[in-house]
Structures are given as structure tokens and as C-alpha cells.
Amino acid sequence: MNEVFEKEFDVILDKALSLKKPARAVIAGAEVENLLQGAFEAEKKGFIIPVLVGNEERIRAMLDQFGLTDRQYEICAVDDDENVVQYAIDVIQSGSADILMRGNTPTRDFLMPILHKGNKLLEKEVATMISLMKFPNYDKLLALSDVAVLVQPSVEKRKLVIKNMVDFLNLLGVEQPNIAVLSLVEKPSFHMRDTVEAQSLVRDHNNEPIANCNLVGPITWDLIVSKEAARLKNFDCPYCGEFDGICVPDVMAGNILMKALQMSAQVNSCGIIMGTKIPIAINSRSNSVEQAFLSLATCAAMLKAKGRD
């Protein structure tokens, strides 16, 4: 891990490194090189022991390829026709692991067992994916949600997304986060449903707080990240350039924004699922080694914040 990367996420890494013993992270479909290497970077730092679920032959070949055979890990051999995600969940529910991580599995196949009522993993009314980012010229880490789970959430479900995001930021030490409700324009218009919904969310929050946060919307991306943009557009809001989280209108907007920043602007980021009983690291299979490492660090930090040593 490079020094710049570690400095950007030092709050998270400090919490992860403070675990008295490493957490066991089960990777569902571990035969994917970038995510595998990210897990072993976390193992090298001492806060994760990887539990590798999948095709044993391919996993061992990758361990040999990257010189990882002498490291600390466990392999759970699973046939190609078995459900690796369900197997990984069973390992956790048996008490043999603490964290679930997506490996070589499509997003839908990873999410379905997590959301299945029979597995009893949901701690809250909805689970949401949160992408945590750090990009140049913005002093804070910035959370973005929901970018994978809820396709077109209603206003009521977006309230639950905001609750999950605030709870997540609280775990990272942000006590009263500033949350933006992202829209195409900053003035409500009945022609644009996202602006009307954003206005409704803020109005409801002002009448009865959704969570302990400062909620602003509708608001555009430039106003969220730049005080100068707010000055030039005469947008009167003290939180511009100082937001901690962004609630997006739907999964397409969130996912496109997340991947554009990751792939085209080289923004460092990680992905976790909030609202479940266990920390869950979720990465794109095209994410970097650093992003996989950071997702596990965030999950370890969540364990620490919840009192697990």
C-alpha cells in the first residue's frame, strides 16, 4: 500500500489496526486475483485472516502465482456447482468467521443470499451499499449510497438509506454528518421527480428528523463538493464543500457516478453493505487491490466500533 493511500484513509486504518486479534474474512469465490491480493495485504497488516471459499485448485494456483502460500489463511474447497456465497454465510453463522467479502460472483448472486430472509442477516429494514471515497481537493471522506442494492427506492426507503448512512458515518466517528440529497438541479420542479422527492425528504426531516444529521436537497454535485461553486451560483448553504454523505436518487445514478470516479478519475474508494448483522465488503471484480484492501479495513473498523476486540 502506498503512503498517500494510507494517509487518505488513516481514520479507518487506525481503527482496523487497533483490533486486538485479526478478524476472519470469508471471501465468497476467492479465485479472483485483485481481491485475493487485497485480502492478503490486509493479512500482512495484521487485521485480517482470509478464509478462501471456492475452487481449491484455482485458489492454490493463484496463491502460488503471487507468492502467498506461506501466509496465514484457510481454504474451504467448494465445487463449481455449489453456491459459494451461501457456503460463506454458513461459515460465518457457525461462528468461524466475522466478515463476508464478495469474490468472483456476480452482484445479484452475491446479494440474493444476503437478502434471503432464511439467512436472517438483515439487522435493519433495508440493507444498502455504501461507497466511501476520497478524491483530490476534498478534505473529507465522502460516502455515496445506495449504489448497488436498491434499484429505484421510494421516498420511504431513501429515508432508511439515509439512516444507514448516518449510522455508518457514526461508526467512523462522524457524530452529526452533513448529508446531501443529490439531484439534477437545485430547485424543485414537478418535471423532475428526483427534485420533488429530495424536497420531500428534507421537508419531512425538518418536521421529524430521519436521523441525527444535517440534510440538504435538492442539490447538485458541484454544490456538494465546492464552496466556490456555491458562491458563484449564490446558493446559500453552509455545508457546501463539507458534506459527509450523498444520497443518490437511484442505483443507476449512484453506480455510474461511483464507477466514473473510480475508473476515470482514479479516486480511491471502497464498498461495504450497511444494515446487516455482519460487516460485508463488496467490490467490483474490476476494482484495484487497494480498493479490496480498504473494504476489508472498513469492515474491521466497523467491528472495532461495535466493540469487537
C-alpha distance (Angstrom), angle and dihedral (degrees) to the residues before:
residue distance angle dihedral
M1 . . .
N2 3.79 . .
E3 3.81 121.3 .
V4 3.81 95.2 -117.6
F5 3.78 91.3 54.9
E6 3.80 93.3 48.9
K7 3.81 92.6 47.0
E8 3.83 92.1 52.5
F9 3.80 91.7 56.0
D10 3.81 99.1 31.5
V11 3.82 93.3 127.9
I12 3.80 90.4 59.3
L13 3.79 96.0 40.2
D14 3.80 92.4 49.9
K15 3.81 90.3 55.6
A16 3.81 92.7 45.4
L17 3.80 92.4 49.1
S18 3.79 91.3 49.6
L19 3.82 92.8 68.0
K20 3.79 107.2 117.0
K21 3.80 91.0 -139.6
P22 3.80 130.2 17.8
A23 3.78 119.3 -93.5
R24 3.78 118.7 -123.6
A25 3.81 111.0 -121.2
V26 3.80 118.9 -163.1
I27 3.81 112.9 -149.9
A28 3.80 110.8 -155.0
G29 3.80 103.6 -145.2
A30 3.80 99.1 5.7
E31 3.81 96.8 -175.2
V32 3.81 96.0 99.3
E33 3.79 114.2 103.2
N34 3.80 103.9 -144.5
L35 3.81 95.1 47.3
L36 3.80 91.0 42.8
Q37 3.79 91.4 52.7
G38 3.80 90.8 47.1
A39 3.80 90.2 54.3
F40 3.79 91.1 51.6
E41 3.80 91.2 49.2
A42 3.82 85.4 58.1
E43 3.81 89.1 47.2
K44 3.80 89.5 51.3
K45 3.81 90.0 53.7
G46 3.80 88.5 52.8
F47 3.80 103.6 -120.0
I48 3.83 100.4 96.5
I49 3.80 137.2 50.6
P50 3.83 108.2 -165.1
V51 3.80 118.9 -133.8
L52 3.79 104.7 -162.4
V53 3.79 115.5 -150.9
G54 3.80 119.2 -172.9
N55 3.78 144.0 52.3
E56 3.80 104.2 -1.5
E57 3.80 96.0 -155.1
R58 3.82 93.7 53.5
I59 3.82 92.4 42.5
R60 3.80 92.8 52.0
A61 3.81 90.7 47.0
M62 3.82 89.9 55.1
L63 3.78 92.7 45.9
D64 3.78 88.7 53.2
Q65 3.83 92.3 44.8
F66 3.81 93.0 55.0
G67 3.79 97.3 37.2
L68 3.80 95.6 -112.4
T69 3.80 101.5 126.6
D70 3.81 94.1 104.2
R71 3.81 94.7 52.4
Q72 3.81 128.6 99.2
Y73 3.82 112.8 -86.8
E74 3.79 145.6 115.9
I75 3.81 128.2 -131.2
C76 3.81 122.7 -146.5
A77 3.81 107.0 -167.0
V78 3.80 112.7 -142.5
D79 3.80 126.1 179.3
D80 3.80 116.9 -116.8
D81 3.82 91.7 -112.2
E82 3.82 93.5 54.1
N83 3.81 124.2 93.9
V84 3.81 102.9 -106.8
V85 3.82 93.1 -170.1
Q86 3.78 93.6 54.3
Y87 3.80 89.6 45.8
A88 3.82 89.9 52.3
I89 3.81 91.4 48.7
D90 3.81 89.8 50.8
V91 3.81 89.6 53.2
I92 3.80 90.4 54.1
Q93 3.79 94.2 44.7
S94 3.80 89.9 51.8
G95 3.80 86.9 62.1
S96 3.81 94.3 -111.1
A97 3.82 97.1 115.3
D98 3.81 142.5 24.7
I99 3.81 108.8 -154.7
L100 3.81 134.6 45.0
M101 3.80 119.7 -147.7
R102 3.77 129.8 -172.0
G103 3.77 114.3 -121.7
N104 3.79 130.4 164.5
T105 3.80 96.2 -14.9
P106 3.83 131.5 111.6
T107 3.80 113.7 -107.3
R108 3.81 94.4 -110.8
D109 3.81 92.8 48.5
F110 3.80 90.1 50.3
L111 3.80 95.3 47.6
M112 3.82 100.6 43.8
P113 3.85 97.1 69.8
I114 3.81 90.0 43.3
L115 3.80 91.5 54.2
H116 3.83 94.7 40.0
K117 3.80 108.1 114.9
G118 3.79 91.7 -139.9
N119 3.80 91.5 67.2
K120 3.82 91.6 54.4
L121 3.80 93.7 -148.2
L122 3.79 98.1 136.6
E123 3.79 112.7 101.6
K124 3.81 94.9 175.2
E125 3.79 136.2 33.0
V126 3.80 93.0 -89.0
A127 3.77 136.7 14.9
T128 3.79 116.9 -135.5
M129 3.77 134.2 -171.0
I130 3.77 114.3 -127.2
S131 3.78 122.5 -165.1
L132 3.79 113.1 -157.0
M133 3.81 114.7 -155.6
K134 3.78 141.9 -176.4
F135 3.79 118.5 -167.0
P136 3.80 135.4 170.5
N137 3.81 120.2 -78.1
Y138 3.81 93.5 18.4
D139 3.78 115.2 101.2
K140 3.79 98.3 -156.5
L141 3.75 139.0 59.6
L142 3.80 107.1 -105.9
A143 3.81 124.8 -148.1
L144 3.81 120.7 -149.7
S145 3.82 124.5 -165.8
D146 2.98 150.0 -141.0
V147 3.79 99.9 8.9
A148 3.82 104.5 146.9
V149 3.80 117.6 9.2
L150 3.82 111.0 48.7
V151 3.80 110.2 52.8
Q152 3.82 102.3 -170.5
P153 3.79 106.6 -3.4
S154 3.78 120.9 -163.3
V155 3.79 121.0 -124.5
E156 3.80 89.2 -97.2
K157 3.80 92.3 52.6
R158 3.78 91.2 46.7
K159 3.79 87.1 57.7
L160 3.80 87.3 57.4
V161 3.82 89.6 48.7
I162 3.80 88.8 54.4
K163 3.82 90.6 49.2
N164 3.79 91.1 51.4
M165 3.79 91.5 47.6
V166 3.80 92.6 50.0
D167 3.81 90.9 48.0
F168 3.81 89.7 50.4
L169 3.80 92.9 49.5
N170 3.81 89.7 47.3
L171 3.82 88.5 57.1
L172 3.80 87.7 55.7
G173 3.79 91.0 51.9
V174 3.82 100.6 -98.4
E175 3.80 101.9 133.4
Q176 3.81 103.4 -173.1
P177 3.80 107.0 13.4
N178 3.79 125.6 -161.8
I179 3.81 107.9 -122.6
A180 3.82 124.8 -166.1
V181 3.80 124.7 -157.2
L182 3.80 101.7 -143.8
S183 3.81 118.2 -136.3
L184 3.79 139.6 161.3
V185 3.81 92.7 -109.3
E186 3.78 134.2 14.0
K187 3.80 97.2 -126.1
P188 3.83 119.9 72.6
S189 3.80 115.3 -113.1
F190 3.79 126.3 178.1
H191 3.84 87.6 -137.7
M192 3.82 89.4 65.5
R193 3.78 113.7 56.8
D194 3.81 94.3 -166.5
T195 3.81 91.4 60.7
V196 3.80 92.9 49.4
E197 3.81 91.1 47.9
A198 3.79 91.2 48.4
Q199 3.80 90.6 51.4
S200 3.81 89.4 48.9
L201 3.81 92.3 50.7
V202 3.79 92.8 51.5
R203 3.81 93.2 44.1
D204 3.81 91.3 50.9
H205 3.80 90.5 46.3
N206 3.80 91.5 52.3
N207 3.81 90.1 51.3
E208 3.81 95.3 43.7
P209 3.83 117.2 2.8
I210 3.79 114.7 -116.4
A211 3.81 89.4 -156.1
N212 3.79 139.0 -24.0
C213 3.80 96.3 -72.0
N214 3.79 144.3 100.9
L215 3.81 106.4 -105.3
V216 3.82 123.1 -161.7
G217 3.79 129.9 178.9
P218 2.88 161.5 -153.9
I219 3.79 88.9 21.1
T220 3.80 134.0 151.5
W221 3.81 128.2 -127.7
D222 3.82 95.3 -106.9
L223 3.80 91.6 53.2
I224 3.80 91.7 47.3
V225 3.79 95.1 56.0
S226 3.82 104.0 29.3
K227 3.80 133.4 59.9
E228 3.81 88.0 -171.8
A229 3.81 91.4 57.2
A230 3.81 89.0 51.4
R231 3.81 90.4 50.9
L232 3.80 93.7 49.1
K233 3.81 92.5 47.2
N234 3.82 93.6 42.4
F235 3.80 90.5 -123.2
D236 3.78 107.5 162.7
C237 3.80 107.2 -146.3
P238 3.83 126.4 123.7
Y239 3.82 93.1 -152.1
C240 3.81 99.3 61.6
G241 3.79 107.7 123.0
E242 3.81 89.4 14.1
F243 3.81 104.6 71.7
D244 3.82 118.9 134.6
G245 3.79 98.8 -165.8
I246 3.79 143.3 19.9
C247 3.79 126.5 -150.9
V248 3.82 108.7 -154.4
P249 3.83 124.0 -151.2
D250 3.82 96.4 -122.3
V251 3.78 143.0 -11.3
M252 3.82 94.3 -93.3
A253 3.80 93.4 56.8
G254 3.79 92.0 45.4
N255 3.79 97.1 44.2
I256 3.80 94.8 46.5
L257 3.80 91.7 47.6
M258 3.80 92.1 47.6
K259 3.81 95.4 48.3
A260 3.81 94.0 42.4
L261 3.80 90.0 54.8
Q262 3.80 92.8 44.0
M263 3.78 99.7 44.6
S264 3.79 104.1 29.9
A265 3.80 103.5 29.3
Q266 3.83 97.3 34.9
V267 3.80 90.6 -126.9
N268 3.81 114.0 174.5
S269 3.78 111.5 -124.9
C270 3.78 147.7 147.1
G271 3.78 137.1 -154.1
I272 3.80 130.4 -135.4
I273 3.80 136.2 164.8
M274 3.79 116.5 -123.4
G275 3.79 125.7 -163.2
T276 3.81 97.4 50.0
K277 3.80 130.7 108.3
I278 3.80 91.8 -117.6
P279 3.81 130.9 43.9
I280 3.80 110.2 -101.1
A281 3.80 124.7 -162.6
I282 3.79 113.7 -154.4
N283 3.78 122.5 -176.4
S284 3.77 135.8 166.0
R285 3.79 110.6 -106.7
S286 3.82 85.9 -121.9
N287 3.82 93.9 56.5
S288 3.77 121.4 117.0
V289 3.79 127.2 -101.4
E290 3.82 87.7 -108.1
Q291 3.80 92.7 54.8
A292 3.81 91.8 50.6
F293 3.81 89.8 48.6
L294 3.79 91.9 49.5
S295 3.82 93.6 50.1
L296 3.79 89.1 56.6
A297 3.81 91.1 45.0
T298 3.81 89.1 53.4
C299 3.80 91.3 49.9
A300 3.81 90.0 49.7
A301 3.82 89.7 48.9
M302 3.82 88.8 51.9
L303 3.80 90.1 52.8
K304 3.81 90.1 50.6
A305 3.81 92.5 48.3
K306 3.82 89.8 51.8
G307 3.79 90.7 55.2
R308 3.81 100.6 -100.6
D309 3.82 110.4 142.9
